[in-house]
Amino acid sequence: MGRVREIQRLRRRVRIGAPDQSLTQYSGMAAVTELVDRLGMVRLLDAAIGSIKSRDRGFTAGQVLVGMACAQLAGEDFLVGLDRFRTDAAGQVLAAVPGLASTTAAGLARRLSDGQWRAVETGLGNIAAAALDTLAAVAPQRARQLSQTVTIDLDTTDVEVYGRHKRAVAFNHQGQRVGRPHVATWAETATVLAADLMSGRDDPRPHAPELLRRALAALPAPARVGRIRLRADAGYFAGELARAALFADVEFAIGAKRIAPLWRLLDSVPAEGWTDALDMDRAQVAVAEYCPDWWPATTRLLIRRVRLEVSAGQVSADPRARRRRTLHPDQRALPIAELADADQVYGYSFVVTNLDVSTGERAAAVEHWYRHRTSIENMFRDAKHGAALRHLPSGHPEVNTAWMWGALLAASIAGWLHQLTATRSGARLFGHGIRGGQAMIATLRHRLIRVPARLVRHAGELTLRPPPGHQLLDEVLTRIRALPAAS
């Protein structure tokens, strides 16, 4: 009892000493910097973008984008976070781009021309090629698998802003003032290939064919010779994108709007034409002959229906509810009481595709693959809640574009970190997530990046001393340093 009282007295006498400049809260930046250097990210971005200043000193465009990405990986949400990030003296020793200030980054971002913003995609493509070559050196079978079949996802996300004087933003259909990133991703690697920053009133459909062409150009050469497939939701239900995919020798699956001709086709599907869907309870798929005008001649309609239990609350009474809009028009207007008395209530989805759906098994496989189009939603969630794409910090469109690319580059760094440092066991790739999968940025920040440590200089070497129980940094650094450097 006396010992306990002594400890309590000592706690009451705790004093605050002088700040220790050898402590950093960003010890995991050592792993991010090592990966950035191994892949030559800054060098490849600068080679593609070119010079943005007349004098060869200070920061380059590649350093600005990588510096923004690293600050967002560390949890900084605003441009001023670059200033907070660089006040960590020990952390700056570990940073990929030390000393980058918010005013410097914003000023340099405004120097990039439209052509140089397009060249960022070329730099990202070169980074992807370097990462794929590095992966081929340590895991050739996995690199071949990534190159054999490539999935490109197209989608947009709205980023709400509140400043009345911000330019290149507009009100969307929900009355929110937003910017709209339009992104093409390489689904298998969870990385970005191409992107535009549009306003809230811009329709992505006219821009989609050009975005697809740029995404294909950004793919590494080994991936361009394999099988390439495109996924897009019903917001891209237009023949221009389908024709662009056909001319580029890309197979497509595009969501279709629930229009009257499709409901009429649904009534013609025989009862034996339905096949059970894969990994989805009470779901079935069927195929119908449907080819809209000016679409490729091999286009077919893939239909999925999911049986809904009205008594279990799976259908809302609100006619504006998203699931209720998937009901057949004859049932959509019925009140809940009458729906509950119906023998069968289904929600329907339609996909137009030129993939092989000639048999029920193949149709189910295509629907199962298309259902995983939501991987791009995970990318957006990671870029918003893991990085800082949930807002656009400046009134200048160029600075907001740089901020968008910083968030997308942060998500791509997390994707390549998973591909290059995860371990394979059977068919599964074990990463650094809580359940052994690919870790989201927020998880990486908690487990790897934002871990306090002491940086010790001794005998010409730097040593990080993390707190007990944090071995992930040592494990990841060991795997990155075993990788060959990009040429």
C-alpha positions as CSV (number, residue, x, y, z in Angstrom):
1,M,0.0,0.0,0.0
2,G,2.9,2.4,0.8
3,R,4.4,1.7,-2.7
4,V,1.1,2.6,-4.4
5,R,0.9,5.9,-2.4
6,E,4.5,6.7,-3.4
7,I,3.7,6.2,-7.1
8,Q,0.6,8.4,-6.8
9,R,2.7,11.2,-5.1
10,L,5.3,10.9,-7.9
11,R,2.6,11.3,-10.6
12,R,1.4,14.5,-9.0
13,R,5.0,15.9,-9.2
14,V,5.5,15.2,-13.0
15,R,7.3,18.1,-14.6
16,I,7.4,19.3,-18.2
17,G,10.9,19.4,-19.6
18,A,12.4,21.1,-22.6
19,P,11.1,19.9,-26.1
20,D,13.2,17.0,-27.5
21,Q,14.2,17.8,-31.1
22,S,15.1,14.1,-31.6
23,L,11.4,13.0,-31.2
24,T,9.1,12.7,-34.3
25,Q,5.5,11.8,-34.6
26,Y,5.9,10.6,-38.2
27,S,8.4,7.8,-37.9
28,G,6.6,5.8,-40.6
29,M,7.5,8.4,-43.2
30,A,10.8,6.6,-43.4
31,A,8.9,3.7,-45.2
32,V,7.0,6.2,-47.5
33,T,10.2,8.0,-48.4
34,E,12.0,4.7,-49.1
35,L,9.2,3.6,-51.5
36,V,9.2,7.0,-53.2
37,D,12.9,6.8,-53.7
38,R,12.9,3.2,-54.9
39,L,10.3,3.9,-57.6
40,G,11.9,7.3,-58.5
41,M,8.5,9.1,-58.2
42,V,9.8,12.6,-58.0
43,R,12.3,12.0,-60.9
44,L,9.7,10.4,-63.1
45,L,7.1,13.1,-62.5
46,D,9.6,15.9,-63.2
47,A,10.7,14.2,-66.4
48,A,7.1,14.1,-67.6
49,I,6.0,17.5,-66.4
50,G,9.1,19.5,-67.2
51,S,10.3,22.7,-65.7
52,I,7.9,25.2,-64.1
53,K,10.6,27.8,-63.3
54,S,13.2,29.7,-65.2
55,R,15.8,29.1,-62.5
56,D,16.9,25.7,-61.5
57,R,16.6,25.9,-57.8
58,G,13.9,25.4,-55.1
59,F,11.1,22.8,-55.5
60,T,10.0,21.1,-58.7
61,A,6.5,20.1,-59.8
62,G,7.1,16.5,-58.8
63,Q,8.3,17.6,-55.4
64,V,5.2,19.7,-54.9
65,L,2.8,16.8,-55.7
66,V,4.8,14.2,-53.7
67,G,5.1,16.7,-50.8
68,M,1.4,17.2,-50.8
69,A,0.7,13.5,-50.9
70,C,3.1,12.8,-48.0
71,A,1.5,15.5,-45.9
72,Q,-1.9,14.1,-46.6
73,L,-0.7,10.6,-45.7
74,A,0.5,12.0,-42.4
75,G,-3.0,13.3,-41.7
76,E,-2.8,16.9,-42.6
77,D,-6.1,18.2,-44.0
78,F,-5.3,21.7,-45.3
79,L,-2.6,23.5,-47.1
80,V,-1.4,24.9,-43.8
81,G,-0.8,21.3,-42.8
82,L,2.4,21.5,-44.9
83,D,3.7,24.1,-42.5
84,R,2.8,22.0,-39.5
85,F,4.4,19.0,-41.1
86,R,7.7,20.8,-41.6
87,T,7.9,22.0,-38.0
88,D,8.7,18.4,-36.9
89,A,12.5,18.7,-37.2
90,A,13.3,15.0,-36.8
91,G,10.4,14.1,-39.1
92,Q,11.8,16.3,-41.9
93,V,15.0,14.2,-41.9
94,L,12.7,11.3,-42.9
95,A,10.5,13.2,-45.3
96,A,10.6,12.6,-49.0
97,V,10.3,16.4,-49.7
98,P,11.6,18.3,-46.6
99,G,10.9,22.0,-46.1
100,L,7.9,22.4,-48.4
101,A,5.8,25.4,-47.2
102,S,2.1,25.9,-48.0
103,T,2.6,29.3,-49.8
104,T,5.4,27.8,-51.9
105,A,3.4,24.8,-52.9
106,A,0.4,26.9,-53.8
107,G,2.5,29.4,-55.8
108,L,4.2,26.7,-57.7
109,A,1.0,24.8,-58.4
110,R,-0.4,27.9,-60.2
111,R,2.5,27.8,-62.6
112,L,1.5,24.5,-64.3
113,S,-0.1,24.7,-67.7
114,D,-3.0,22.5,-68.9
115,G,-0.5,20.4,-70.9
116,Q,1.6,19.9,-67.8
117,W,-1.4,18.7,-65.8
118,R,-1.9,16.2,-68.5
119,A,1.7,15.2,-68.2
120,V,1.1,14.3,-64.6
121,E,-0.7,11.2,-66.0
122,T,2.4,10.4,-68.1
123,G,4.5,10.5,-64.9
124,L,2.0,8.3,-63.1
125,G,2.2,5.8,-65.9
126,N,6.0,5.8,-65.7
127,I,5.7,5.2,-61.9
128,A,3.3,2.3,-62.6
129,A,5.7,0.8,-65.1
130,A,8.6,1.1,-62.6
131,A,6.5,-0.5,-59.9
132,L,5.5,-3.3,-62.2
133,D,9.1,-3.9,-63.2
134,T,10.1,-3.9,-59.5
135,L,7.3,-6.4,-58.7
136,A,8.4,-8.6,-61.6
137,A,11.9,-8.8,-60.1
138,V,10.6,-10.1,-56.7
139,A,7.2,-11.8,-57.6
140,P,7.2,-12.5,-61.4
141,Q,4.0,-14.6,-61.3
142,R,2.0,-11.9,-59.5
143,A,3.3,-9.3,-62.0
144,R,2.3,-11.5,-64.9
145,Q,-1.2,-11.8,-63.4
146,L,-1.6,-8.1,-63.1
147,S,-0.6,-7.6,-66.7
148,Q,-2.7,-10.4,-68.2
149,T,-6.1,-9.0,-67.2
150,V,-6.6,-5.3,-66.5
151,T,-9.8,-3.6,-65.2
152,I,-10.3,0.1,-65.7
153,D,-13.0,1.7,-63.6
154,L,-14.4,5.1,-64.4
155,D,-16.4,7.2,-61.9
156,T,-16.8,10.7,-60.4
157,T,-17.2,11.9,-56.9
158,D,-18.4,15.3,-55.6
159,V,-16.3,17.4,-53.2
160,E,-18.3,20.0,-51.5
161,V,-16.8,23.5,-51.0
162,Y,-18.2,26.5,-49.1
163,G,-16.2,29.5,-50.3
164,R,-18.4,31.7,-52.5
165,H,-15.4,33.0,-54.4
166,K,-13.9,29.6,-55.3
167,R,-13.6,29.2,-59.1
168,A,-14.3,26.2,-61.3
169,V,-16.9,24.8,-59.0
170,A,-20.7,24.8,-59.4
171,F,-23.9,23.7,-57.8
172,N,-24.9,20.0,-58.4
173,H,-28.4,18.6,-58.5
174,Q,-28.5,18.4,-54.7
175,G,-27.9,22.1,-54.3
176,Q,-24.3,21.6,-53.1
177,R,-21.5,23.7,-54.4
178,V,-18.9,21.1,-55.5
179,G,-15.9,20.3,-57.6
180,R,-16.1,16.9,-59.3
181,P,-13.0,14.7,-59.7
182,H,-13.4,12.4,-62.7
183,V,-11.1,9.5,-62.2
184,A,-9.9,6.4,-64.1
185,T,-8.3,3.7,-61.9
186,W,-6.5,0.4,-62.4
187,A,-8.7,-1.7,-60.2
188,E,-6.3,-4.6,-59.6
189,T,-3.6,-2.4,-58.1
190,A,-5.9,0.3,-56.5
191,T,-4.0,3.0,-58.3
192,V,-5.0,6.0,-60.4
193,L,-4.3,6.3,-64.1
194,A,-5.9,9.5,-65.2
195,A,-8.1,12.2,-63.7
196,D,-9.8,15.6,-64.4
197,L,-11.2,18.1,-61.9
198,M,-14.6,19.2,-63.2
199,S,-17.3,21.4,-61.8
200,G,-20.6,20.2,-60.2
201,R,-22.6,20.8,-63.4
202,D,-20.3,19.0,-65.8
203,D,-21.6,15.7,-67.3
204,P,-18.8,13.1,-67.3
205,R,-20.2,11.3,-70.4
206,P,-18.7,13.6,-73.0
207,H,-15.3,13.5,-71.3
208,A,-15.3,9.7,-70.7
209,P,-13.9,8.5,-74.1
210,E,-10.9,10.9,-73.8
211,L,-10.3,9.9,-70.2
212,L,-10.3,6.2,-71.2
213,R,-7.7,6.9,-74.0
214,R,-5.5,8.7,-71.5
215,A,-5.9,5.9,-68.9
216,L,-4.9,3.3,-71.6
217,A,-1.8,5.4,-72.4
218,A,-0.8,5.5,-68.8
219,L,-0.9,1.7,-68.4
220,P,2.5,0.1,-68.4
221,A,3.5,-1.6,-71.7
222,P,3.1,-5.2,-70.5
223,A,-0.4,-4.4,-69.2
224,R,-1.5,-2.8,-72.5
225,V,-0.9,-6.1,-74.4
226,G,-3.1,-8.2,-72.1
227,R,-6.9,-8.3,-71.8
228,I,-8.4,-5.0,-70.8
229,R,-11.9,-4.5,-69.5
230,L,-13.8,-1.4,-68.6
231,R,-16.5,-0.9,-65.9
232,A,-18.7,2.1,-65.5
233,D,-22.0,2.8,-63.8
234,A,-25.3,4.0,-65.3
235,G,-24.0,7.6,-65.3
236,Y,-22.0,6.6,-68.4
237,F,-24.9,5.0,-70.3
238,A,-23.9,6.5,-73.7
239,G,-22.8,5.0,-77.0
240,E,-19.7,7.2,-77.3
241,L,-17.9,5.5,-74.5
242,A,-18.8,2.0,-75.8
243,R,-17.5,2.8,-79.2
244,A,-14.3,4.3,-77.8
245,A,-13.8,1.1,-75.9
246,L,-14.5,-1.0,-79.0
247,F,-12.0,0.9,-81.2
248,A,-9.4,0.6,-78.4
249,D,-10.0,-3.2,-78.2
250,V,-11.3,-2.9,-74.7
251,E,-14.2,-5.0,-73.5
252,F,-16.9,-3.1,-71.6
253,A,-19.7,-3.4,-69.1
254,I,-21.7,-0.2,-68.5
255,G,-24.7,0.2,-66.3
256,A,-27.9,1.0,-68.0
257,K,-30.6,3.3,-66.9
258,R,-34.0,1.7,-66.0
259,I,-35.8,3.0,-69.1
260,A,-39.1,1.6,-70.6
261,P,-37.6,-0.6,-73.3
262,L,-35.6,-2.5,-70.7
263,W,-38.6,-3.2,-68.6
264,R,-40.4,-4.5,-71.7
265,L,-37.4,-6.8,-72.4
266,L,-37.6,-8.1,-68.9
267,D,-41.1,-9.4,-69.4
268,S,-39.8,-11.6,-72.3
269,V,-37.2,-13.4,-70.2
270,P,-38.4,-17.0,-69.6
271,A,-38.5,-18.5,-66.1
272,E,-35.8,-21.0,-67.0
273,G,-33.5,-18.2,-68.3
274,W,-32.4,-17.1,-64.8
275,T,-29.1,-18.4,-63.2
276,D,-28.2,-18.0,-59.6
277,A,-25.7,-15.2,-59.0
278,L,-22.3,-15.8,-57.4
279,D,-21.7,-14.8,-53.8
280,M,-25.0,-13.0,-53.5
281,D,-28.1,-14.4,-51.7
282,R,-31.5,-14.5,-53.4
283,A,-30.0,-13.0,-56.6
284,Q,-30.2,-14.3,-60.2
285,V,-29.0,-13.1,-63.6
286,A,-30.3,-13.4,-67.1
287,V,-29.4,-12.2,-70.6
288,A,-31.6,-10.5,-73.2
289,E,-31.0,-9.4,-76.8
290,Y,-30.6,-5.7,-76.7
291,C,-28.3,-3.4,-78.7
292,P,-29.1,0.4,-78.7
293,D,-28.6,2.4,-81.8
294,W,-24.9,3.3,-82.5
295,W,-23.6,0.8,-79.9
296,P,-21.3,-2.1,-80.9
297,A,-23.1,-4.9,-82.6
298,T,-22.1,-7.5,-80.0
299,T,-23.7,-5.6,-77.2
300,R,-26.1,-7.6,-74.9
301,L,-28.2,-6.8,-71.9
302,L,-27.3,-8.5,-68.6
303,I,-30.1,-8.4,-66.0
304,R,-29.7,-9.0,-62.3
305,R,-32.7,-9.4,-59.9
306,V,-32.5,-9.6,-56.1
307,R,-35.5,-10.9,-54.1
308,L,-36.5,-8.4,-51.4
309,E,-38.3,-9.2,-48.2
310,V,-40.8,-6.4,-47.7
311,S,-41.8,-7.7,-44.2
312,A,-38.1,-7.5,-43.2
313,G,-38.0,-3.8,-44.1
314,Q,-35.9,-4.2,-47.2
315,V,-38.2,-1.8,-49.2
316,S,-38.8,1.7,-48.0
317,A,-42.2,3.4,-48.1
318,D,-40.5,6.6,-49.5
319,P,-40.9,6.6,-53.3
320,R,-37.6,8.4,-53.5
321,A,-35.6,5.6,-51.8
322,R,-32.9,4.2,-54.0
323,R,-33.9,0.5,-53.6
324,R,-37.5,1.3,-54.3
325,R,-36.6,2.7,-57.7
326,T,-35.2,-0.7,-58.6
327,L,-38.6,-2.3,-58.4
328,H,-40.7,-3.2,-61.4
329,P,-42.8,-0.2,-62.5
330,D,-46.0,-2.2,-61.8
331,Q,-44.9,-2.7,-58.2
332,R,-43.1,0.6,-57.6
333,A,-46.3,2.6,-57.1
334,L,-47.9,0.2,-54.6
335,P,-48.1,1.0,-50.9
336,I,-46.1,-1.1,-48.5
337,A,-49.1,-3.1,-47.4
338,E,-49.9,-4.3,-50.9
339,L,-46.2,-5.0,-51.6
340,A,-46.0,-7.2,-48.6
341,D,-48.9,-9.3,-49.9
342,A,-47.2,-9.7,-53.3
343,D,-45.8,-13.2,-54.0
344,Q,-42.4,-12.0,-55.2
345,V,-40.8,-8.6,-55.0
346,Y,-37.5,-8.1,-56.9
347,G,-35.1,-5.2,-57.3
348,Y,-33.6,-5.1,-60.8
349,S,-30.3,-3.8,-62.3
350,F,-29.3,-3.7,-66.0
351,V,-25.8,-3.8,-67.6
352,V,-25.0,-3.5,-71.3
353,T,-21.8,-5.4,-72.2
354,N,-19.9,-7.0,-75.1
355,L,-18.3,-9.6,-72.8
356,D,-19.1,-13.2,-73.3
357,V,-22.5,-14.0,-71.6
358,S,-23.5,-16.8,-73.9
359,T,-24.2,-19.2,-71.0
360,G,-25.7,-18.8,-67.6
361,E,-22.4,-19.6,-65.9
362,R,-20.5,-17.0,-68.0
363,A,-23.3,-14.4,-67.4
364,A,-23.0,-15.0,-63.6
365,A,-19.2,-14.6,-63.8
366,V,-19.5,-11.3,-65.7
367,E,-22.1,-10.0,-63.2
368,H,-19.9,-11.0,-60.3
369,W,-16.9,-9.1,-61.8
370,Y,-19.0,-6.1,-62.6
371,R,-20.4,-6.0,-59.1
372,H,-16.9,-5.3,-57.8
373,R,-16.9,-2.0,-59.6
374,T,-17.4,-0.6,-56.1
375,S,-13.6,-0.8,-55.7
376,I,-13.4,2.7,-57.1
377,E,-15.7,3.8,-54.4
378,N,-13.2,2.5,-51.9
379,M,-10.5,4.5,-53.7
380,F,-12.6,7.7,-53.3
381,R,-13.3,6.9,-49.7
382,D,-9.6,6.4,-49.1
383,A,-8.7,9.6,-51.0
384,K,-11.3,11.6,-49.0
385,H,-11.1,10.1,-45.5
386,G,-7.6,8.8,-45.6
387,A,-6.1,11.6,-47.5
388,A,-7.8,15.0,-47.8
389,L,-9.9,15.0,-51.0
390,R,-13.0,15.7,-48.9
391,H,-12.5,19.4,-49.6
392,L,-10.7,21.8,-52.0
393,P,-8.6,24.3,-50.1
394,S,-8.0,27.1,-52.5
395,G,-9.9,29.6,-54.6
396,H,-7.5,28.9,-57.5
397,P,-8.4,25.9,-59.7
398,E,-4.7,25.0,-60.3
399,V,-4.1,24.7,-56.5
400,N,-7.2,22.6,-56.1
401,T,-6.0,20.4,-59.0
402,A,-2.7,19.9,-57.3
403,W,-4.5,19.1,-54.0
404,M,-6.6,16.5,-55.9
405,W,-3.5,14.9,-57.4
406,G,-1.8,14.9,-54.0
407,A,-4.8,12.9,-52.6
408,L,-4.9,10.5,-55.6
409,L,-1.1,10.1,-55.4
410,A,-1.4,9.3,-51.7
411,A,-3.9,6.6,-52.5
412,S,-1.7,5.2,-55.3
413,I,1.3,5.1,-52.9
414,A,-0.8,3.1,-50.5
415,G,-1.8,0.8,-53.4
416,W,1.8,0.2,-54.6
417,L,3.0,-0.2,-51.0
418,H,0.5,-3.1,-50.7
419,Q,1.5,-4.7,-54.0
420,L,5.2,-4.5,-53.2
421,T,5.4,-5.4,-49.5
422,A,2.4,-7.7,-49.0
423,T,3.0,-11.5,-48.8
424,R,1.1,-14.1,-50.7
425,S,-0.4,-17.2,-49.1
426,G,-2.2,-19.4,-51.6
427,A,-4.6,-17.2,-53.6
428,R,-4.6,-14.4,-51.0
429,L,-2.4,-11.4,-50.7
430,F,-1.8,-10.6,-47.1
431,G,-1.2,-6.9,-46.5
432,H,-1.0,-4.6,-43.4
433,G,-4.7,-4.2,-42.7
434,I,-6.3,-5.3,-39.5
435,R,-7.8,-8.4,-41.2
436,G,-4.8,-9.0,-43.4
437,G,-6.0,-7.3,-46.5
438,Q,-4.9,-4.0,-48.1
439,A,-4.8,-1.4,-45.4
440,M,-6.7,1.8,-46.0
441,I,-4.7,5.0,-45.5
442,A,-6.2,5.7,-42.1
443,T,-5.1,2.2,-40.9
444,L,-1.6,2.8,-42.4
445,R,-1.4,6.1,-40.6
446,H,-2.4,4.5,-37.2
447,R,-0.2,1.4,-37.5
448,L,2.7,2.6,-39.6
449,I,3.1,6.3,-40.5
450,R,2.0,8.4,-37.5
451,V,3.9,6.4,-34.8
452,P,6.1,8.5,-32.5
453,A,9.8,7.6,-32.3
454,R,13.2,9.0,-31.3
455,L,15.7,9.6,-34.1
456,V,19.2,8.9,-32.8
457,R,22.4,9.9,-34.6
458,H,25.4,7.8,-33.7
459,A,28.6,6.9,-35.6
460,G,27.3,8.5,-38.7
461,E,24.1,6.4,-38.8
462,L,20.4,7.3,-38.0
463,T,18.5,5.0,-35.8
464,L,14.7,5.2,-35.1
465,R,13.6,4.0,-31.7
466,P,9.8,3.4,-31.8
467,P,7.7,2.6,-28.7
468,P,7.3,-1.1,-27.6
469,G,4.9,-3.1,-29.7
470,H,5.4,-1.3,-33.1
471,Q,7.3,-3.7,-35.3
472,L,5.5,-3.0,-38.6
473,L,7.9,-0.2,-39.7
474,D,10.9,-2.5,-39.4
475,E,9.1,-5.2,-41.3
476,V,7.9,-2.9,-44.1
477,L,11.3,-1.1,-44.4
478,T,13.1,-4.5,-44.7
479,R,10.9,-5.5,-47.6
480,I,11.2,-2.2,-49.4
481,R,15.0,-2.2,-49.1
482,A,15.1,-5.7,-50.6
483,L,13.5,-4.3,-53.7
484,P,15.7,-3.4,-56.7
485,A,15.9,0.4,-57.4
486,A,13.9,1.6,-60.4
487,S,16.1,2.3,-63.4
